[in-house]
Amino acid sequence: GLPPRATMATRPYDLVIWGGSGFTGRLAAEYLARKYTPGGASSPKAADGGESVRWAIAGRDRRKLEEVRAEIERKLPHVAGKIDVLVGSVDDASSMRAVTSRASTVLSFAGPFARFGMPLVDACVETTTDYCDITGEPNFIRACVDKHDAAARREGIKLVNCVGYDSVPWDLGAWAVARELRDEHGDGCVDAFGHAGAAKGGVSGGTIASALNVLTTTPWDVLKKMGSPFYVANGGGAGLSDETKARWRTQKSYAYDEDVKSYTMPSIMASINTKVVARSASLCAQLCAGDSNPYPPDFAYNESDLSGGYVAAMVGTAMMSAFGAALMFPPSRWLLSKTVLPAPGQGPAETTRETGFANIYVVGKGAKASTPKVCAHMEFKDADPGYKGTAALAVEAALCLALPAERRKNGGAVTGGGVLTPASALGATLVDRLNKSENFSFAVRPLEEVTLRGASKL
């Protein structure tokens, strides 16, 4: 049988960063070193007055990992001698289990996940270790569900995909507005609409590599299935009315949004975020008793990006269509990957990461016309969303599981194990951690009280 989850406290590490030598994994290790390793000038806002975390970095290349460790020790001398390095190889299952069996939770940054990710999830399930990752690949989430959901549920293991910029802000936002409408207004949230607002930051080579890998290795018939918002949802959208399904159809052109008083354009991230929100809603419908499910049966989610006016929305939509078409066509996809797009391991300069920011809004509407609209706003501060922000966000998400006191809070609506989402697994515990961190804030307020940064109605 599998080792019981009760043995977690006796494992040497609360958290292991897998892919610690990659661009974002390295930033996650630095964040842990600065904020959660004893002896540092921990930020005065450090969660719970400075929690200390037992952690290590892991991956397949010891030399690279040791270089990362040396670089962090140079920057932050207080961590000298405190960062352990673990080595495993995805083609050697026993070496992977040797890594995962030593941790309460493993957080993976090593994509493309469809190519390299599954051996780590296998090892986590075999050693009853909680798992988080920053994938944005729907086919990988689907594979995790098909292979491991039943065993993870049976053993109480939490496997949580998408704990980075995709898809925490949107998933948590949709969950939060649904909960607010239910608890404060006694109404069901029939529509949650996500909007990316004002932001600054660079694009990740690893993110691009993952997207290209999905396009180049996925057969057409699967790509067509992946187009459905319910591709990773339990039940695949069965039981929803045609009217509800129609409201799940993602915005495909520019439009004027009455609620936020702004022109909007299609969101490039909707293709993953919508599926994650749909999985959250389906998990709650299946696993949450009565009042613990905030999503009504006719709930739907949609998404767009706020635009700087009519012309910007029109031009942005056209550019996105052209870029999408170029990626679908192999010769132009090859040309883009060799010339324009950053390679894996590359990312924006430190100044871009440190001065970056982002604003994500999710507007929730109740079934009754008299119910006031509510808005969740998640802000990234002094952190670009794709790199520093994702690294810090993913660490905070993983710590909701890795620290025993946090895991016991069961902040998500789903209390047991399974292949889960940020909202269903972490929920309120993650919101609290974000609001204690200097890089994030998360709040739900009446829509009329929120100024949406990046909105324009000209």
PyMOL commands that set and color helices and strands:
alter all, ss='L'
color gray80, all
select helices_A, chain A and resi 5-10+23-36+47-49+62-75+77-79+93-100+113-116+118-126+138-155+168-185+205-217+220-226+234-237+242-247+270-287+290-292+310-328+330-339+350-355+388-402+404-407+422-425+427-436+447-449
alter helices_A, ss='H'
color red, helices_A
select strands_A, chain A and resi 13-18+55-59+84-87+103-108+130-133+158-160+189-200+255-257+262-266+300-306+357-366+374-380+418-420+440-446
alter strands_A, ss='S'
color yellow, strands_A
deselect
rebuild
show_as cartoon
